[in-house]
């Protein structure tokens, strides 16, 4: 059998897969949502750790830039700056 995880015994891996197969669609969606939220939180915390002292809005902008690209982040920055929620777009 092909193994997905190096740090899990084959027996435990088979059990995990079987539990996922038996889970309802709702339960699998809950697990997916939880994993996604955890991954996003970890990415955000890594940004804050790598950039000590930045504001939450600056961390948000870096998150957008890293995950969706500089072009979109620049557009969001300009949008927020026009509404007085961020410094000028050139800052």
N, C-alpha and C positions, 0 to 999 in steps of 0.2 A: 504494500500500500504506500502511495505517495504521502509523505509527511509534510504538513503545513508549518509546523513549529519545531524548532530544534530544542527548545527548552521545556517541552512537554512530552511525557511518555506516550507511546503509541496508544496505550489503553485509555489514558485520560483524553487524548485527542479524539479517539473514536467516540467516547462518551459525550464530549462537547458537541461533536457534529450530530450525533443522534438526538441530543436535547434540542438543538436548533431545528432539526428536521421535524420534531414533534411539536415545536412551539407554534402557537397560532400566528396568523399574519399580524395581528395587533401586537403581540409580544415581540415578534421580530422587528417590527417598526419601532417599538419602544427602545429596544436594544440599539438599533441603528441611530435613533435620535440621541440617545445617551452617549454613544461613542462619538458622534459628531460634535456634540456639545463639549465633551471632554477634550477632544482634539483641538477645537477652536480655542478653548480656555488655555490649554497648554501653549499653543502658538502665541496667544496674546501675552501670557506671562513671560515667555521667552523674549518677546520684544521689549517688555518693560525691564527685564533683568539686563538685557544687552544695552539698554539706553536709560541708565538711572537718572531720575529727576525729570523725565519728560512728563507732560500732562497726559491725562486720559485721552483727550482729543488728538494729541500728537501720536499717541500709541495707536489709536483707532486709524489714523491716516496711514501710519506705517503698515498696519495690518492689511488695509485695503491695497496699498502699493505692493506689498510682498505677495499677496494672494490673487489680486485681480489686475495688477499692472500699474505702471506709473501714469499712463494716460488717464485711466479712470480716477486714480487718486488725485491727480491734478485737477480734474473736473469737479470732484467732490470738494476739494479745498477751495476752488474758486466759488462754487455754489455756497459753501458755508461762509466764506469771506463776504460775499455780497449781502448776506443776511446778518452780518455782524457777529457770527458765531465763531470766527476764526480770524487770525490776522490777515493781511493782504495776501493775494495769491502768490506774490513774488517772494514772500518771507519763507 
